Amino acid sequence: MSTIRTAIIGAGGIANYHLRHLLADRENTSVSVICEPRHEAYLAKTAMFNEAGLELPPNEPDLTQLLRNYELDVALVLSPHAFHFEQSRMCLDAGLDVLLEKPMVNTAEEARELIAARDRSGKLLVVAFPGSLSPQIRTAAALIASNEFGELLSISAMAWQNWGVVTVDTWRQVPELAGGGFLFDTGAHMLNTVSDLAGQDFVEVAAWLDTRGRPVETMATVMGRLASGALVTLHACGEAMPSCASDVRVFCERAIIHTGIWGEYLQIQVDSKHAPEPYPLQASSGVWQQFCAVRAGTLSNPSPPEVGLRMARLWDAIRASALQRGQLVRIEA
């Protein structure tokens, strides 16, 4: 297999996570160029490349020039949320496969336009949701869809982190760049994983968002109804003690499914006399490795832009309801 010539679009904190996986796979992957307008953020990646025995790739902060001047196979888009749509569309139109950090885009309208760009280009677009890309969430979703444990009754999910404190003075608390706060950042994993597990659209949503005096929301409560009639509750607390954790429980007629928003584990409880038991699966090989498997054709894309559209429609409804202080919002099919 030829080396995957990759461009890193955005060299912020999340790039460290992805670069560790790319550099560990350097026999198959080459980071050809970085696109980062902040020179100090670009230089901060020097140590990671040096530790891998590599030189820091060149920086081309102008994406148009980068796409014109470099021969590439893949773009890994890791920029602030507000830039995801346009940068991904440019990369698709330039003939690159794209791995796009969450959340895919800021609105359902952008999601539909990005799907059109994917279709127009014929290239691959994968949204980097660890949950969707994990064997744990894929397996749980399949069990629910097949009625293995009877009818889906309800889903309850929570995510918590000291997000409000650790993101002060970063773009994540700038509404124009972030598109939302804790629920749209860390909480995006919860919105996506719950939607994945449900396997169907939300049709009604009521939501309350609380900024706690910050520029964006750091706390949220959402209630929803799925197309089947199943009920969903989502709770996000971004003002918690130092932590970053989650809990998701799916209630079916004959079992309770336990998992996390990143697909960290999967447990099944089938009666009240026994604790939830681990479901035998290998741990996820990681976002980049799963993307490469999709690109190689050995795995069907479990996180396509349609996943991003589903979440974007939910997020649009959450914002609309919150602006009306929790008034019920109906989502059209």
N, C-alpha and C positions, 0 to 999 in steps of 0.2 A: 504494500500500500504506500503511495507517495505521501511525502510529508505535507501536512495541512498547514498552508501558509495563512497565518492568522493576524488580524489587526485588532488591537485592544482600543476600544473607543471609550475613553474615560479612565483615569488612573487614581480614583479615590479609594476609600477604605475597602469597598467590596472587591476591588481589583486584586487585593492581596489574597483573598480567598480563592479566586479563580486562577490567579497566576501560580499558586502552589500546585494546583492540579495540572495546569498546562506545562509547567516546567518539569514536573515529575514524569510527564509523557513526552519528553523532548525527542525521543526516537521517532515519534510519529507526528509531532507538532512543532512548528517553528513560529515564534512570535516575531513577525517581520517588521512591524511598525506600531507605534503608539500614537494616539490622537488625544492630546491633553493640553488645553490652553494655559493651565497654570504650570509654569516651568518648575517650581519647587515640588509640586506633586509628581511630576514626571521624574525628576531626579531622585525622589524618595524611593523609587523602585530599583535603584542601582544595586543595593545590597542583595535583593532577592535574586537578581540575575547573576551577580558575582558568586553567590553561594552555590549556584547551579553550574558554575564554570563557564558562564556566558557573559558577553558584553551587553550592556543596555541597548536595546534597539533604538533606532532614530525616532524622534518625535516630529510629527507633522500635525500641528494644531488645526489646520484647515482641512476639514473632511473632504471637501470637493477636490482639493489638490491631492490628498492622499489617495482617493479612489482613482484619480487620473494617472498617478505616477507609480503606483505599486501594483505588482501582480499578486493577487490574493485569492484565497479560496473561501475564507470565513471571516466574518466580523463578529466580535464579541462586544455587544453594546452595554456599557456599564455606567453611563452618564446619569445625571439627575433626571428624575421622572419626566419633567417637561420636555426633554430633548429626545425621548425614546422614539416617538412617532416619526419625526422628520428624519432622524439619523438612520433608523432602520429602513425606512422607505428608500432613502438614498442608496443604502448598501444593497438592498434587493434589486433596485433598478440597475445597479452597476454589475449585477450578476453574481453576487456573493450569497452564500448561505449565512444565516444570521442566528446567533444564540443571543437572546435578549433578556436582560435582567428584569425582575419583577418590579412594580406592576407593569404589564405590557405597555399600556398607554393610559391617558387620563380620562378619556370619555369613550362611550360606545361608538360615537361617530368616528373617532380616530381609529378604533378597533376595526370597524367595517372598511375603512379606507386602507388600512394596513393589510387586511385579508385580500383586498383587491390587488394590492401591490404584489403580494405573494403569488396570487394566481396569474397575474400579468407576467411576472418574471419567471415563473416555473421553478423558483428556488425554494430551499428549505427554510422555514422559520420555526424555531423552538423557543418557547418562553421558559426561562430558567427558574421554574418552580421546583425545589427539591421534593416537595410532596408529590406532585403529579409524576415526576420522574423516578420516584422510589418504587421498588417492588411492593412495599407495604401498602401504600395507598392504591396502587393499581390492583392489587389482590383484593383489598377490602372493597373497593368500588365494584369489582366483578362479583364478589360474593353477594353484595347488596342487590345489584342489578339482576342476578339470577334467582333472587328470592330464596337463597340458601337457608336463611334463618326466618323466613316468612316476610310479611309486609313491613316496609320501612314505616316507623311510627313517628320518630322525632330525632333531632340531632341537637346536641348541646356542646358548644365550643367556647373555650376561654384562651386568651393569650395575655401575658403580663410581662412587663419589663420596666426598668428604670429609665425608660426612653426619654422622658421629658427633660431629665437632667443631663444625660450623656449626649444629647443632640443639640444642646444650647450653642448658639453661634455657628451653626452649620446650615447648609442649604436645606436640610431636612425640615427646618422650621421656617423656611421662606415659602409662603403659599404659592407664589408664582413659579417656583422651581419644583416644589414637592408635590403639588396637586392635592395635598391632604396631610394629615399628621400620622399619629401612631397606627390608627386603623388602616391607613392606606400604605404604610411602610412595612413594619414588622407584621401588622395585622393583615396585610395583603395575602400572606401565606394562609391565614385562617379563612379569609373569604374564598380563596381559590380551592383549598383542600376540602372545605365543607361543600362547595359546589361540585367538586369532583366526586365526593362520596355520595352526594344526593343523586347525581346523574340526571338531573332534570332542572328545569328553569324555576326560579322564584316567580311567583305571580303577585304576591302582596308583601309589602315591607313597611315597618314602622321603626324609626330610629331616632336616637338622641345622641348628640355629640357634645362633649364638654372640653373647652380649651384649658381650663384651670388657669386662666390668665396668660397663656402662651399664644403665639400667633396662629397655631394650628391645634386641632383636637388631639388630646392625649388620653381621653377616656371615651368609651362608647358602649352603648347597649343597642342591640338590633334584634327585632323579632320579625320572623318571616313565615310565610306559608308557601310550600312547594306546589307544583302543578298537581301532584297526586293527593294533596291535602295534608301531607306530613308537615309538622311544625319544626321550626328552627329557632334557636336562641344563640346569639353571639355576644360575648362580653370581652371588651378590651380595656386593660388598665395599663397605661404607659407611665404611671406615676408610682409604680410599685418599688419595693426595696430593691437593692442591686440584684438583678436576676434577668433571665430571658427564658421563658418556659411556656408551656401550653398543655392543654388537655382537651381531647375531643372524644365524645361518647355518642355512639350511634345506637339508638334503641330500635330493635326489630322485635317481631312477635316472639321469637324463641331464643334471642341472644342479645347481648350488649357487646358492641365492638368498641375497644379502647385503642386510641392512637394519638398522635401528635400532629401539629400543623405542618411539620417538616417531614412527616413519615418516618420518625425516628424509631418507631416500634409498632407492633401490631399484636394485640391480645384479644382473646374471645372469652366471654363468660356465658355459659349456657345454663347455669342454675345458681340459686342463691347459696347453696351449700359449699361451693367451691370458688376460690378466687379466680380472676381472669388468668387464662393460660396463654403463654406466648405462642403465636402462630409460627410454624417453622418456615422461616424465609432467611435467605442471606441478606446481609445489610446492603444498602444501596451502594453502588460503586462510585457514586458522585455525579454531579451535574454534567461536567465535561465528558466523562466517560459515557454517560447515557446519551448525550448529544452525538458523540462519535458513533455510537451503535445505531442511532437513528439514521445518521448520515450514510453509514455503511450498508444500510438496508437490513440489518439483523434485528431491528426493533422498530415496531410501528410507533410513530410519533405520539406519545401520550400527553404532550403539552403543546399542541398547535395553537395558532392565533385564535381559533374558535374558543379555546379555553380563556384567552384574554378577553374576548368579546363577552362571554358569559359573566366574567367577573366585573367588567366595565359596566354592563347593564345593571348589575346589582349595586355597584358603587354609585352610579347615577341616581338610582332610587333611594339609596341611603342618604345622600346629600339632599335630595329633594324633600324627603320626609323630615330630616333634621332642621331644614330651613323653616319648616312649618310646625316645629316643636312636637314632632312625633306623629303628625297626622298620617294616616294610612295612605300609602302610594301603591297603585296597581300598575304592574308591569305588563305591557301589551306583548302578545306572542310575537 
